[in-house]
Amino acid sequence: MATWANLGLQDSSSPLMEQLNFFHDHTLLILTMITILVGYIMGMLMFNQFTNRYLLHGQTIEILWTVLPAIILMFIAFPSLRLLYLMDEINTPSITLKSIGHQWYWSYEYSDFMNLEFDSYMVPTNELETNGFRLLDVDNRIVLPMNNQIRILVTATDVLHSWTIPSLGVKVDATPGRLNQLNFLINRPGLFFGQCSEICGANHSFMPIVIESIPMNYFIKWITSMTN
């Protein structure tokens, strides 16, 4: 989860988010080099009293400053397109979770099991435990097994919502009358927090998401206790 003075992205909890982190650093490095180069040239232009007559008109330099930016853009575009296709890839899921957005809470259905569904509301500040997180904790967490492909189906009943978990690199719109799907894998146990990321009304800030990632054997025990 995000912490105070955290200027970067959250620690990744899925292979996809790791790739997004790498792409962020890759692009930032390219932007830093461009900024330094352009800043140096502008500084030289302002403080240099001499004029290079070969730069006033020349086909070679015009070709260079056209071709080089195109090559730099390719270094950004190809990794970006690869990630876009990876994010849309749907692998064979072990578990399907359906998330339904309401004003202003989430409902969840485990489609692979009979009669396993619940609502998830934010815990009010006056009911929080000592170790709880204000505006982030919920009364019913999503429980999912780690190291398994998870498919999530997202929709809404009233207005637009957005189901988002930053540390997993997951963000999908919840649209009334439409079913969006996304695939992800959690590669470590823990609690992962998110919030609705689409302005959906007065209490938009008060419909958080919490995923509890646990090993498969504990998940089977949890499923058994919930369905009995």
Secondary structure, 3 states (H helix, E strand, C coil): CCCCCCCCCCCCCCHHHHHHHHHHHHHHHHHHHHHHHHHHHHHHHHHCCCCCCCCCCCHHHHHHHHHHHHHHHHHHHHHHHHHHHHHHCCCCCCEEEEEEEECCEEEEEECCCCCCEEEECECCHHHCCCCCCCCCCECCCEEEECCCEEEEEEEECCCCEEEEEHHHCEEEEECECCCEEEEEECCCCEEEEEEECCCCCCCHHHCEEEEEEECHHHHHHHHHHHHC
